[in-house]
């Protein structure tokens, strides 16, 4: 079977050349006679892998020297707890509610400190990013979800926070376009969308936020200071996912770096949004000015709920038969969703548009 175009929101498609590279090294990593999957994380060979991956993160994301890079486990969801447990000082944090994951982050944080939801687009179905230009107050940090995977929205700007550390979940937009790391106190990202297979979580934290006195009785595994002290090796790290991240980062670097990734992502998004905006049969759900480059939810213009549901199911099934898989929208939004992460080629988006034209001609007259 030939490769399909995988529009999954995560785990997402990986660059084919990366998969082939990993396959070629699967049983013998560069003359060591062993797979990375069976290699000691304390070995000289693995030390080179994790150090190279960190160096590439720092280079491609232009991480300042006063930030630590960590490779952790538990996904972004565990960071929902680690952030308040480690950053709590005064006992209150500000959150902006822009979607399901932003809401879950705030809900988890409430277990450890007082949460002030300073803005929300929930009443509008999370179809836009609310305006939060400047934040003042006695907050330990401000938390935003930079890209909202389910709703297909993203922040086009960063709020001014002064001395308040800005914290962000960047899981579904990491390394999709330039990001000024120095504007943040802490960034975190589950890897399974743009960086690697599921299993490793990237955390970038400013040194002054690393404390040896987090919330009382915080488990060792949930303390940033302990992971920093041990170079992400307090316990056995997700070795293979870190190795795969290194290969993906090498692929980005070898293919024009972040400038080329950004150019390609903007081209893909423009193709799909322009098509949707001009269509008499489909429409994007996210409002202009808040649209994600990575996740594009869309609906048909069928207004009868029962008919719309049947059409959506038919669309997803026939698309899969055409080699365009995982296009079903999240249950909270419905319809369809095309996640067009870094590894999705422009030809994949063009193939999707061609299919949409054909499906519309046959089903949406």
Secondary structure, 3 states (H helix, E strand, C coil): CCCCEECCCCCCCCCHHHHHHHHHCCCCCCCCCCCHHHCCCCCHHHHHHHHHHHHHHHHHHCCCCCEEEEEECCHHHHHHHHHHHHHCCCCEEEEEECCHHHHHHHHHHCCCCEEEEEEECHHHCCCCCCCCCECCCCCCEEEEECEECCCCEECCCCCECCCCEEEEECCCCCCCCCCCHHHCCEEEEECCCCCCCCCCEEEEEEHHHCCCCCCCCCCHHHCHHHHHHCCCCCCCCCHHHHHHHHHHHHHHHHCCHHHHHHHHHHHHHHHHHHHHHHCCCEEECCCCCCECCCEEEEEECCCCHHHHHHHHHHHHHHHHHCCEECCECCCCCCCEEEECCCCCCHHHHHHHHHHHHHHHHHHCC
